[in-house]
């Protein structure tokens, strides 16, 4: 809002315009204050993280200083160690970056594969449901066939038991003796 000045009235400036300007400025300042407070909160979080890192670095510094004191007079060895540590730090940082990048790529690939597997699982579920229905039908037909065979076997068993009872009671002996006479030849020799 560009301010171009207030119109004047009988007793000075126009009161409504002044009040509207003050309200607009208050709103603008309030929004800016909220924005600055949010920015300040973020900055405080960053400061807290940096303070933690600083504490860690100070601890590392104290540890390194103690080692330096221990190795006083071994400057060349310390220098080599320092260079190695710096190199390892740079390599570790590079490796960490590559690992993070690789992990992100792997996560994307895993998500893609998971979606594909989920789709396959849905298809398999559908096929299993169809197979289950088919197997249920086949099992029902098989059960009916087994029942028919069992009924048939029960009938055969009953007839055989009846025949065995007749044989044991001598009812079929006449039939057997009549048949054996039919095998006798004209000269009286038994062919059977």
Number of C-alpha atoms within 10 A of each C-alpha: 7 4 6 6 10 14 11 11 9 6 7 9 13 13 14 10 14 14 11 11 16 12 12 13 13 12 12 13 12 12 12 12 12 12 12 12 12 12 12 12 12 12 12 12 12 12 13 12 12 12 12 12 12 14 12 12 12 12 12 12 13 12 12 13 12 12 12 14 11 10 12 10 10 11 11 9 11 15 11 11 12 13 12 12 12 12 12 13 12 12 12 13 12 12 13 12 12 12 13 12 12 12 12 12 12 12 12 12 12 12 12 12 12 12 12 12 12 12 12 12 12 12 12 12 12 12 12 12 12 12 12 12 12 12 12 12 12 12 12 12 12 12 12 12 12 12 12 12 12 12 12 12 12 12 12 12 12 12 12 12 12 12 14 13 13 13 13 11 10 11 12 15 13 10 10 11 10 11 11 13 13 11 13 13 11 7 6 9 9 12 10 9
